[in-house]
Amino acid sequence: MMNKQGRPTDINTAANLSPGGVTTHTGNRGLEQDELLIYEIGDTQRTGVDLEDLPVFESRLGGITRDNEIGLAGLSEPEVMRHYTRLSRKNYAIDMGLYPLGSCTMKHNPRINEKVARLPGLADIHPLQPISTVQGALDLMDRLAHWLKTLTGMPAVAMSPKAGAHGELCGLMAIRSALDKRGENRTIVLAPESAHGTNPATAALCGYKVKSIPANKAGRVDLPALKAALGPDVAAIMLTNPNTCGLFERDIIEIADAVHAAGGYFYCDGANFNAIVGKVRPGDLGVDAMHINLHKTFSTPHGGGGPGAGPVVLSEALAPFAPVPYVIHGKDGFEMVEHVTGGAESFGRMTAFHGQMGMNIRALAFMMSHGSDGLARVAEDSVLNANYVMASLQDIMTLSFEGPCMHECLFDDRFLEGTGVTTLDFAKAMIDEGYHPMTMYFPLVVNGAMLIEPTESESKQSVDQFIGALRHLVTQAKLGNSALFTGAPYLAPLKRLDETLAARNPVLRWRKTD
Amino acid sequence: MTTYYSEEHEWISTEGETGTIGITEYAQNALGDIVFVEVPEVGNNYDKGDEIAVVESVKAASEIYTPVGGEVVAINENLESDPALVNAHPETDGWFYKISLSDKDELDELMDAAAYKAYIDGLE
């Protein structure tokens, strides 16, 4: 059956290959039930609430009274419950299985974080409450700020940025303010080819031209090319370390020194801090600004489960330009600095309030439940798991750059050459095996990239099963069983969707048809 | 009419002072199904190497850097409703924009068809 948008909604149409050739009257597959849009389930004759009839009244709307139907779907309470519960069962989540999205760090969200975040003294407060009544929350922010500074070896932190890219914006605005104060009009930001897409986007938003730095054969920044690109026009370099190929930039100190010698600043994209937390302090590497994705390194939920949070640590040179608001120790407890006054050099305010408080709580809970030794183990185990995956697959898949890797390992599609199977097909076949695919086609520095990040959450048993599934798929591809891939997924609720059609002709709105 | 090619896989075919620019067969093949093309506005001026257009495919979004400088005199309005033209006919109907050349000498830095073929053969 096709729905009114021409989208297959029942399983018989969507997955015309049914195991054993069994098709069902309902389109359901066992207890895997089909789900229609809520407008297709409900109608205007039903309701889940009992409202009293309106008393007779005289309308004051004059000529603007609505005279056509609103057409909202009416559903009973059990229908609403079932609709959303069935939809939630179609979701794949870190709570259901390994989620190896490279560069996204989908790790377990410990339940102690959730418990702490729901304590009434933290969950039921409002940002406009009098400061004297939220001293505990300010204490928490101050402690988290302290540990972020300690773990990074940096003197200052801006807590308000609400995600990694927002943190990048904060860091670049601080750099811009520092350059303005120096009276220098530098116009270029350097970013490596393998950079996260947000890096050039941030630089462009701040008014800079972006110049790309090539990678060398080892998958790292080409140092001579970088040095050649430096000059009086360069405001900053934006560099991720470990980089998006999962490799540590070994020349990072030399890079920092060269950038500083040329009068620029060093922005480090801290998305991959989870690989080095507790082991390396970015402040020791010459970093001037770095965002920390609390939703990655410090395990707060993301990817639909919660908002991001991207505090930014700043060097001595950039600290004066940090945005308001921030917490300070006053004579009667904690205070908030809300305004830029007097000769202060803060570049201003980025958010209405103080950042993602709920994420701050969870991040501090993660830090305190792990302790400093536990955080170092986080980095060690995430790197160990990634290297185990790399070592277990590199004989049959093509590793893009020689290891060891850090927290993620990068393969490309050379091993699929001549099989008729693409990276996309391979990823779709992984869905049939019960796995969310790895990051595909990123970074762009290799063809058909497959970037795998198992994280520290996975046990050896779990990683072994994943490796086994991948080895099976690689073997099938090389044996010429391309049908297993090109039509995949066969066993998911919906078959291969037409991504091109969806992008070219997106149907974003349900329309009633008679 | 002469056609030149850049290392970034754009082609430019010139007629008098005007050049028509698009991406090559090799580029469309590497990008995969193209779902969106952003072309420049007529009347804007660009220097050689400036970012002038964006191509979005199911795999990636890529910037197009103009292989020559000048003023944009026409754009391919069909690409807005039918970006698939770039996949189907990259070097004819899938052209992006026409530019009034500010410096014809810039063409000398580009490749001819034979040199471009040798260049992409070297990339394989």
Interface residues (C-beta under 8 A of the other chain):
Chain A: G197 Y441 F442 L444 E499 T500 A503 R504
Chain B: D33 V35 F36 E56 V58 K59 A60 A61 P83 A84
